[in-house]
Amino acid sequence: MPIPNQPRQTDRDALAPRNTDRKEDRQRLYRPGNTTLEHRYAIDESRVPTGMVMEWKRTHILGMPDRQNMSISRRNHWTPVTHEMQPQFFGNLGKPGEPIQMDGMELMMRQEYLNEDAAEEQAHETAFQTDQQFRSLKQKSSEQVGPQNTKLKRTYERAPTQAIE
């Protein structure tokens, strides 16, 4: 007995074959292939103005606004990037003049020389902290770290044995 509302085998065979004759002059559309997370936040470097740097800055943590981080970013001369500058993120859906915000982050930019100065300050701060840690170990520099300069006390203590009753 045939199953109701199911096409019969002869109906399936009667379907027209797919038209494979396509005009070559017509532009073919492709689905974007770089939808993985690593490419999701990729910035189009060709659209970055000369002498500027773009980075993603955190605006929310677990859905709560991170106002402190945003105020620090603004104080360090980061300004929001609008949809006109990087249209690949939202295409025509972005309103003109609206900043690009995605997943609790906002795309921002600032002068390149400010980024270079910040990198130098961070390297100096890192070196200072490392030097402080070496001094706390009573060593003068990183050259003095290693097995030839580290003295280990090789003593072993036996664990107390318990009598088995």
Beta strands, then each sheet from edge to edge (+ up, - down):
strand 1: 52-58
strand 2: 60-61
strand 3: 64-65
strand 4: 79-80
strand 5: 101-102
strand 6: 105-111
sheet 1: 1+ 6- 4+
sheet 2: 1+ 6- 5+
sheet 3: 2+ 3-
end
